[in-house]
C-alpha cells in the first residue's frame, strides 16, 4: 500500500507571538516552528498501517520557512520510508487553498493509495486541507478519524461525531483521511536516530513556481489582545481569604 502523509509546520504555541512590521501576520523570524499536532498523529497512523501489512510511507510538506528538514528527519526516525518537501518563495504565510493545491500537485505524481493528513492545524483551525486535498486529487474524504486498520484490500476507518459518537466505515483506496488521533500515541524518536537520518537520508525537493493566492480572506490588520484589567491576589489564611471573597461577592450584588 502506497501511503502519503501530508504535514504542516506551525508556530509554537509556547512562544510569545510577535507581529510583523505591517501588523498583517506573525513575524516568522521571531518564532519557533513545530509540526502540527494532528499531523504528528497522521504520521503515526500511517506508520501503523504500514507495519500491519506491506507498503511504504512517504511524508511530504511545504517548506514555508526553510526549516522543514528536522521534521522530515524525525518522521524517518519514526518509521517513514521516504520524505519530500515542496520548495519555493513562500515568505512564511500561505492560505489553506494554496497549501492544499501545492500538496495535491506534488502528491498526484506519487500515485498514493491513501493520503493521511491532520484533521486541522492549530494556527488556523479551519480544517480545510484534507477536504481540499481530496477535491484536488479527486478522491473521497473521511475526517475526524480516530483509527484506521487495513482490512483485506481496503481500510476500516473509525470516525468520531459530535458528542463522542463513533462510527465505522469501510473504504477502498484511493482515499484521503483527516486524522484526529492515531490508534496509539505518536512514538518517541531518539535524538541519535534523528541525527542518523539527518546524516544519511535524502530529502526529495519538489520545486514550484509562483503560488496563486486562492483564499477569499484578506487580513488587513492583526493586533495583540489589549489588557483591560488584572487579577487581584487575595492574601491571608483560609478564613481571611474566604471573608474577602464574600465581601467581593456582596459588593457586586451577587449575594
PAVOLUM-884868 format. One record per residue (C-alpha): x negated, y, z. Coordinates in nm, 4 decimals. Example, Ala and Ser with C-alpha at 12.3 -4.5 7.8 and 13.67 -1.06 7.14 Angstrom:
REM residues 2
<fise><x>-1.2300</x><y>-0.4500</y><z>0.7800</z></fise>
<fise><x>-1.3670</x><y>-0.1060</y><z>0.7140</z></fise>
***
This chain:
REM residues 255
<fise><x>0.0000</x><y>0.0000</y><z>0.0000</z></fise>
<fise><x>-0.1398</x><y>0.3373</y><z>-0.1026</z></fise>
<fise><x>-0.0790</x><y>0.5756</y><z>0.1888</z></fise>
<fise><x>-0.1467</x><y>0.9502</y><z>0.1720</z></fise>
<fise><x>-0.1270</x><y>1.1733</y><z>0.4796</z></fise>
<fise><x>-0.0982</x><y>1.5499</y><z>0.4342</z></fise>
<fise><x>-0.2341</x><y>1.7561</y><z>0.7237</z></fise>
<fise><x>-0.2486</x><y>2.1250</y><z>0.8117</z></fise>
<fise><x>-0.4730</x><y>2.3346</y><z>1.0335</z></fise>
<fise><x>-0.3039</x><y>2.5849</y><z>1.2651</z></fise>
<fise><x>-0.4291</x><y>2.8475</y><z>1.5119</z></fise>
<fise><x>-0.4891</x><y>2.7018</y><z>1.8565</z></fise>
<fise><x>-0.2021</x><y>2.7911</y><z>2.0866</z></fise>
<fise><x>-0.4539</x><y>2.8026</y><z>2.3718</z></fise>
<fise><x>-0.6116</x><y>3.1161</y><z>2.2215</z></fise>
<fise><x>-0.5126</x><y>3.4769</y><z>2.2774</z></fise>
<fise><x>-0.3615</x><y>3.5610</y><z>1.9379</z></fise>
<fise><x>-0.5140</x><y>3.8638</y><z>1.7641</z></fise>
<fise><x>-0.3617</x><y>4.0553</y><z>1.4723</z></fise>
<fise><x>-0.5471</x><y>4.1726</y><z>1.1634</z></fise>
<fise><x>-0.6084</x><y>4.5422</y><z>1.0915</z></fise>
<fise><x>-0.2931</x><y>4.5695</y><z>0.8793</z></fise>
<fise><x>-0.0850</x><y>4.4017</y><z>1.1510</z></fise>
<fise><x>0.0706</x><y>4.1766</y><z>0.8878</z></fise>
<fise><x>-0.0825</x><y>3.8485</y><z>1.0028</z></fise>
<fise><x>-0.3146</x><y>3.6918</y><z>1.2561</z></fise>
<fise><x>-0.6856</x><y>3.7728</y><z>1.2479</z></fise>
<fise><x>-0.8126</x><y>3.4328</y><z>1.1380</z></fise>
<fise><x>-1.1758</x><y>3.5259</y><z>1.2093</z></fise>
<fise><x>-1.0950</x><y>3.5616</y><z>1.5797</z></fise>
<fise><x>-0.9117</x><y>3.2296</y><z>1.6223</z></fise>
<fise><x>-0.9971</x><y>2.8646</y><z>1.6651</z></fise>
<fise><x>-0.8058</x><y>2.6273</y><z>1.4382</z></fise>
<fise><x>-0.6903</x><y>2.2753</y><z>1.5228</z></fise>
<fise><x>-0.4958</x><y>2.0051</y><z>1.3420</z></fise>
<fise><x>-0.1197</x><y>2.0435</y><z>1.3711</z></fise>
<fise><x>0.0040</x><y>1.8134</y><z>1.6492</z></fise>
<fise><x>0.2700</x><y>1.6459</y><z>1.4323</z></fise>
<fise><x>0.0177</x><y>1.5881</y><z>1.1517</z></fise>
<fise><x>-0.2050</x><y>1.4118</y><z>1.4044</z></fise>
<fise><x>0.0906</x><y>1.1815</y><z>1.4737</z></fise>
<fise><x>0.1288</x><y>1.1294</y><z>1.0974</z></fise>
<fise><x>-0.2354</x><y>1.0231</y><z>1.0635</z></fise>
<fise><x>-0.1889</x><y>0.7703</y><z>1.3430</z></fise>
<fise><x>0.1294</x><y>0.6332</y><z>1.1867</z></fise>
<fise><x>-0.0408</x><y>0.5976</y><z>0.8504</z></fise>
<fise><x>-0.3306</x><y>0.4038</y><z>1.0027</z></fise>
<fise><x>-0.0890</x><y>0.1812</y><z>1.1980</z></fise>
<fise><x>0.0994</x><y>0.0873</y><z>0.8800</z></fise>
<fise><x>-0.2300</x><y>0.0113</y><z>0.7056</z></fise>
<fise><x>-0.3512</x><y>-0.2041</y><z>0.9948</z></fise>
<fise><x>-0.0277</x><y>-0.4034</y><z>0.9927</z></fise>
<fise><x>-0.0843</x><y>-0.5075</y><z>0.6315</z></fise>
<fise><x>-0.3048</x><y>-0.4269</y><z>0.3383</z></fise>
<fise><x>-0.3648</x><y>-0.0818</y><z>0.1998</z></fise>
<fise><x>-0.5647</x><y>0.2376</y><z>0.2172</z></fise>
<fise><x>-0.5106</x><y>0.5706</y><z>0.3889</z></fise>
<fise><x>-0.6165</x><y>0.8982</y><z>0.2270</z></fise>
<fise><x>-0.5935</x><y>1.2161</y><z>0.4353</z></fise>
<fise><x>-0.5669</x><y>1.5450</y><z>0.2474</z></fise>
<fise><x>-0.5266</x><y>1.9088</y><z>0.3445</z></fise>
<fise><x>-0.5544</x><y>2.2629</y><z>0.2100</z></fise>
<fise><x>-0.8809</x><y>2.4160</y><z>0.3341</z></fise>
<fise><x>-0.7284</x><y>2.7513</y><z>0.4277</z></fise>
<fise><x>-1.0210</x><y>2.8814</y><z>0.6336</z></fise>
<fise><x>-1.3030</x><y>2.6592</y><z>0.5072</z></fise>
<fise><x>-1.3163</x><y>2.4657</y><z>0.8345</z></fise>
<fise><x>-1.1187</x><y>2.1529</y><z>0.7468</z></fise>
<fise><x>-1.4174</x><y>1.9168</y><z>0.7302</z></fise>
<fise><x>-1.4175</x><y>1.8479</y><z>1.1027</z></fise>
<fise><x>-1.0528</x><y>1.7385</y><z>1.0997</z></fise>
<fise><x>-1.1141</x><y>1.5154</y><z>0.7982</z></fise>
<fise><x>-1.4170</x><y>1.3514</y><z>0.9607</z></fise>
<fise><x>-1.2036</x><y>1.2898</y><z>1.2696</z></fise>
<fise><x>-0.9371</x><y>1.1243</y><z>1.0520</z></fise>
<fise><x>-1.2033</x><y>0.8924</y><z>0.9068</z></fise>
<fise><x>-1.3214</x><y>0.8082</y><z>1.2591</z></fise>
<fise><x>-0.9630</x><y>0.7140</y><z>1.3468</z></fise>
<fise><x>-0.9255</x><y>0.4716</y><z>1.0569</z></fise>
<fise><x>-0.8597</x><y>0.6650</y><z>0.7371</z></fise>
<fise><x>-1.0389</x><y>0.5299</y><z>0.4302</z></fise>
<fise><x>-1.0752</x><y>0.8442</y><z>0.2179</z></fise>
<fise><x>-1.0384</x><y>1.2184</y><z>0.2654</z></fise>
<fise><x>-0.9881</x><y>1.5132</y><z>0.0332</z></fise>
<fise><x>-0.9499</x><y>1.8883</y><z>0.0624</z></fise>
<fise><x>-0.7949</x><y>2.1458</y><z>-0.1674</z></fise>
<fise><x>-1.0267</x><y>2.4457</y><z>-0.2001</z></fise>
<fise><x>-0.9709</x><y>2.7959</y><z>-0.3313</z></fise>
<fise><x>-0.9484</x><y>3.1607</y><z>-0.2324</z></fise>
<fise><x>-0.6638</x><y>3.1389</y><z>0.0177</z></fise>
<fise><x>-0.7614</x><y>3.4191</y><z>0.2594</z></fise>
<fise><x>-0.6246</x><y>3.2292</y><z>0.5591</z></fise>
<fise><x>-0.2500</x><y>3.2566</y><z>0.5078</z></fise>
<fise><x>-0.0035</x><y>3.0782</y><z>0.2816</z></fise>
<fise><x>0.3709</x><y>3.0177</y><z>0.2653</z></fise>
<fise><x>0.5160</x><y>2.6697</y><z>0.3080</z></fise>
<fise><x>0.6277</x><y>2.6781</y><z>-0.0571</z></fise>
<fise><x>0.2761</x><y>2.7415</y><z>-0.1866</z></fise>
<fise><x>0.1280</x><y>2.4949</y><z>0.0617</z></fise>
<fise><x>0.3639</x><y>2.2186</y><z>-0.0499</z></fise>
<fise><x>0.3039</x><y>2.2938</y><z>-0.4184</z></fise>
<fise><x>-0.0739</x><y>2.2656</y><z>-0.3809</z></fise>
<fise><x>-0.0444</x><y>1.9410</y><z>-0.1872</z></fise>
<fise><x>0.2028</x><y>1.7933</y><z>-0.4351</z></fise>
<fise><x>-0.0134</x><y>1.8801</y><z>-0.7373</z></fise>
<fise><x>-0.3088</x><y>1.7027</y><z>-0.5759</z></fise>
<fise><x>-0.1133</x><y>1.4049</y><z>-0.4400</z></fise>
<fise><x>0.0535</x><y>1.3300</y><z>-0.7764</z></fise>
<fise><x>-0.2773</x><y>1.2083</y><z>-0.9135</z></fise>
<fise><x>-0.3192</x><y>0.9680</y><z>-0.6228</z></fise>
<fise><x>-0.0076</x><y>0.7627</y><z>-0.7126</z></fise>
<fise><x>0.0981</x><y>0.7128</y><z>-0.3483</z></fise>
<fise><x>0.3473</x><y>0.4569</y><z>-0.2227</z></fise>
<fise><x>0.4048</x><y>0.6535</y><z>0.0981</z></fise>
<fise><x>0.3297</x><y>1.0147</y><z>0.1885</z></fise>
<fise><x>0.3224</x><y>1.0947</y><z>0.5602</z></fise>
<fise><x>0.3210</x><y>1.4466</y><z>0.6991</z></fise>
<fise><x>0.4144</x><y>1.6102</y><z>1.0272</z></fise>
<fise><x>0.7824</x><y>1.6934</y><z>1.0669</z></fise>
<fise><x>0.6891</x><y>2.0585</y><z>1.1254</z></fise>
<fise><x>0.3961</x><y>2.2821</y><z>1.2187</z></fise>
<fise><x>0.3634</x><y>2.4855</y><z>1.5376</z></fise>
<fise><x>0.2690</x><y>2.8051</y><z>1.3526</z></fise>
<fise><x>0.5901</x><y>2.8380</y><z>1.1506</z></fise>
<fise><x>0.8330</x><y>2.5722</y><z>1.2827</z></fise>
<fise><x>1.0268</x><y>2.5734</y><z>0.9541</z></fise>
<fise><x>0.9845</x><y>2.2002</y><z>0.8870</z></fise>
<fise><x>0.9761</x><y>2.2569</y><z>0.5121</z></fise>
<fise><x>0.6502</x><y>2.0971</y><z>0.3958</z></fise>
<fise><x>0.7919</x><y>1.7413</y><z>0.3990</z></fise>
<fise><x>1.1177</x><y>1.8130</y><z>0.2130</z></fise>
<fise><x>0.9447</x><y>2.0340</y><z>-0.0444</z></fise>
<fise><x>0.6700</x><y>1.7767</y><z>-0.0974</z></fise>
<fise><x>0.9414</x><y>1.5203</y><z>-0.1663</z></fise>
<fise><x>1.1131</x><y>1.7556</y><z>-0.4113</z></fise>
<fise><x>0.7911</x><y>1.8357</y><z>-0.5992</z></fise>
<fise><x>0.6940</x><y>1.4663</y><z>-0.6087</z></fise>
<fise><x>1.0486</x><y>1.3550</y><z>-0.6997</z></fise>
<fise><x>1.0639</x><y>1.1153</y><z>-0.4032</z></fise>
<fise><x>1.3251</x><y>1.0582</y><z>-0.1300</z></fise>
<fise><x>1.2541</x><y>1.2098</y><z>0.2121</z></fise>
<fise><x>1.3198</x><y>1.0904</y><z>0.5677</z></fise>
<fise><x>1.2336</x><y>1.3304</y><z>0.8510</z></fise>
<fise><x>1.2170</x><y>1.3358</y><z>1.2329</z></fise>
<fise><x>1.0743</x><y>0.9832</y><z>1.2240</z></fise>
<fise><x>0.9575</x><y>0.8049</y><z>1.5391</z></fise>
<fise><x>0.8330</x><y>0.4726</y><z>1.3982</z></fise>
<fise><x>0.7509</x><y>0.3138</y><z>1.0625</z></fise>
<fise><x>0.6897</x><y>-0.0551</y><z>1.0022</z></fise>
<fise><x>0.6102</x><y>-0.2472</y><z>0.6866</z></fise>
<fise><x>0.8997</x><y>-0.4804</y><z>0.6020</z></fise>
<fise><x>0.8382</x><y>-0.7060</y><z>0.3052</z></fise>
<fise><x>0.7775</x><y>-0.4812</y><z>0.0062</z></fise>
<fise><x>0.9433</x><y>-0.1864</y><z>0.1790</z></fise>
<fise><x>0.9497</x><y>0.0043</y><z>0.5060</z></fise>
<fise><x>1.1666</x><y>0.0041</y><z>0.8156</z></fise>
<fise><x>1.1972</x><y>0.3616</y><z>0.9413</z></fise>
<fise><x>1.3281</x><y>0.4764</y><z>1.2805</z></fise>
<fise><x>1.4753</x><y>0.8269</y><z>1.2710</z></fise>
<fise><x>1.5907</x><y>1.0392</y><z>1.5641</z></fise>
<fise><x>1.9040</x><y>1.2555</y><z>1.5542</z></fise>
<fise><x>2.0239</x><y>1.5236</y><z>1.7947</z></fise>
<fise><x>2.0935</x><y>1.4006</y><z>2.1455</z></fise>
<fise><x>1.8363</x><y>1.1220</y><z>2.1191</z></fise>
<fise><x>2.0497</x><y>0.9079</y><z>1.8860</z></fise>
<fise><x>1.8233</x><y>0.6684</y><z>1.6929</z></fise>
<fise><x>1.8928</x><y>0.5111</y><z>1.3537</z></fise>
<fise><x>1.7042</x><y>0.2636</y><z>1.1373</z></fise>
<fise><x>1.6607</x><y>0.2964</y><z>0.7617</z></fise>
<fise><x>1.5095</x><y>0.0662</y><z>0.5048</z></fise>
<fise><x>1.3200</x><y>0.2432</y><z>0.2293</z></fise>
<fise><x>1.1483</x><y>0.1254</y><z>-0.0851</z></fise>
<fise><x>0.8341</x><y>0.3120</y><z>-0.1942</z></fise>
<fise><x>0.7649</x><y>0.5720</y><z>-0.3085</z></fise>
<fise><x>0.8907</x><y>0.7832</y><z>-0.0180</z></fise>
<fise><x>0.7881</x><y>1.0926</y><z>0.1818</z></fise>
<fise><x>0.8168</x><y>1.0650</y><z>0.5615</z></fise>
<fise><x>0.8123</x><y>1.3512</y><z>0.8124</z></fise>
<fise><x>0.6666</x><y>1.2113</y><z>1.1354</z></fise>
<fise><x>0.7758</x><y>1.3426</y><z>1.4734</z></fise>
<fise><x>0.5923</x><y>1.0763</y><z>1.6752</z></fise>
<fise><x>0.3896</x><y>0.7735</y><z>1.5776</z></fise>
<fise><x>0.4742</x><y>0.4282</y><z>1.7093</z></fise>
<fise><x>0.1859</x><y>0.4695</y><z>1.9559</z></fise>
<fise><x>-0.0109</x><y>0.7744</y><z>2.0772</z></fise>
<fise><x>-0.2892</x><y>0.9007</y><z>1.8481</z></fise>
<fise><x>-0.6085</x><y>0.7112</y><z>1.9199</z></fise>
<fise><x>-0.9222</x><y>0.8707</y><z>2.0567</z></fise>
<fise><x>-1.2118</x><y>0.9197</y><z>1.8162</z></fise>
<fise><x>-1.5557</x><y>0.9111</y><z>1.9846</z></fise>
<fise><x>-1.7747</x><y>1.2106</y><z>1.9078</z></fise>
<fise><x>-2.0539</x><y>0.9760</y><z>1.7999</z></fise>
<fise><x>-1.8286</x><y>0.8216</y><z>1.5347</z></fise>
<fise><x>-1.7133</x><y>1.1630</y><z>1.4104</z></fise>
<fise><x>-2.0771</x><y>1.2679</y><z>1.3746</z></fise>
<fise><x>-2.1498</x><y>0.9459</y><z>1.1877</z></fise>
<fise><x>-1.8707</x><y>1.0242</y><z>0.9433</z></fise>
<fise><x>-1.9974</x><y>1.3809</y><z>0.9027</z></fise>
<fise><x>-2.3379</x><y>1.2447</y><z>0.8003</z></fise>
<fise><x>-2.2244</x><y>0.9651</y><z>0.5713</z></fise>
<fise><x>-1.8725</x><y>1.0298</y><z>0.4394</z></fise>
<fise><x>-1.7826</x><y>1.2058</y><z>0.1157</z></fise>
<fise><x>-1.5012</x><y>1.4581</y><z>0.1086</z></fise>
<fise><x>-1.3387</x><y>1.4924</y><z>-0.2313</z></fise>
<fise><x>-1.2915</x><y>1.8567</y><z>-0.3264</z></fise>
<fise><x>-0.9918</x><y>1.9480</y><z>-0.5398</z></fise>
<fise><x>-1.0197</x><y>2.2967</y><z>-0.6846</z></fise>
<fise><x>-0.7209</x><y>2.5148</y><z>-0.7575</z></fise>
<fise><x>-0.6708</x><y>2.8491</y><z>-0.9234</z></fise>
<fise><x>-0.4651</x><y>3.1433</y><z>-0.8032</z></fise>
<fise><x>-0.1806</x><y>3.0484</y><z>-0.5737</z></fise>
<fise><x>0.1559</x><y>3.1954</y><z>-0.6672</z></fise>
<fise><x>0.3433</x><y>3.3252</y><z>-0.3630</z></fise>
<fise><x>0.6778</x><y>3.1452</y><z>-0.3727</z></fise>
<fise><x>0.8244</x><y>3.2455</y><z>-0.0382</z></fise>
<fise><x>1.1257</x><y>3.4734</y><z>-0.0191</z></fise>
<fise><x>0.9990</x><y>3.6130</y><z>0.3120</z></fise>
<fise><x>0.7840</x><y>3.9262</y><z>0.3258</z></fise>
<fise><x>0.6168</x><y>4.0133</y><z>0.6556</z></fise>
<fise><x>0.5950</x><y>4.3907</y><z>0.6898</z></fise>
<fise><x>0.4538</x><y>4.4126</y><z>1.0391</z></fise>
<fise><x>0.3717</x><y>4.1963</y><z>1.3378</z></fise>
<fise><x>0.3283</x><y>4.3059</y><z>1.6991</z></fise>
<fise><x>0.2438</x><y>4.1525</y><z>2.0320</z></fise>
<fise><x>0.5246</x><y>4.1350</y><z>2.2911</z></fise>
<fise><x>0.5471</x><y>4.4519</y><z>2.4982</z></fise>
<fise><x>0.5267</x><y>4.4032</y><z>2.8730</z></fise>
<fise><x>0.8280</x><y>4.5700</y><z>3.0353</z></fise>
<fise><x>0.7776</x><y>4.4528</y><z>3.3914</z></fise>
<fise><x>0.5764</x><y>4.2334</y><z>3.6188</z></fise>
<fise><x>0.6229</x><y>3.9584</y><z>3.8697</z></fise>
<fise><x>0.6409</x><y>4.0551</y><z>4.2343</z></fise>
<fise><x>0.4465</x><y>3.8174</y><z>4.4560</z></fise>
<fise><x>0.6040</x><y>3.7655</y><z>4.7973</z></fise>
<fise><x>0.3604</x><y>3.7114</y><z>5.0814</z></fise>
<fise><x>0.4071</x><y>3.5638</y><z>5.4263</z></fise>
<fise><x>0.5141</x><y>3.2354</y><z>5.5778</z></fise>
<fise><x>0.8138</x><y>3.0365</y><z>5.4509</z></fise>
<fise><x>1.0611</x><y>3.2137</y><z>5.6793</z></fise>
<fise><x>0.9374</x><y>3.5611</y><z>5.5826</z></fise>
<fise><x>0.9422</x><y>3.4820</y><z>5.2104</z></fise>
<fise><x>1.2943</x><y>3.3352</y><z>5.2388</z></fise>
<fise><x>1.4129</x><y>3.6516</y><z>5.4103</z></fise>
<fise><x>1.2658</x><y>3.8720</y><z>5.1373</z></fise>
<fise><x>1.4336</x><y>3.6620</y><z>4.8695</z></fise>
<fise><x>1.7709</x><y>3.7008</y><z>5.0434</z></fise>
<fise><x>1.7240</x><y>4.0791</y><z>5.0637</z></fise>
<fise><x>1.6405</x><y>4.1000</y><z>4.6910</z></fise>
<fise><x>1.9496</x><y>3.8964</y><z>4.6044</z></fise>
<fise><x>2.1647</x><y>4.1244</y><z>4.8209</z></fise>
<fise><x>2.0178</x><y>4.4389</y><z>4.6592</z></fise>
<fise><x>2.1147</x><y>4.3118</y><z>4.3175</z></fise>
<fise><x>2.4695</x><y>4.2311</y><z>4.4265</z></fise>
<fise><x>2.4319</x><y>3.8597</y><z>4.3778</z></fise>
<fise><x>2.5169</x><y>3.7632</y><z>4.7347</z></fise>
***
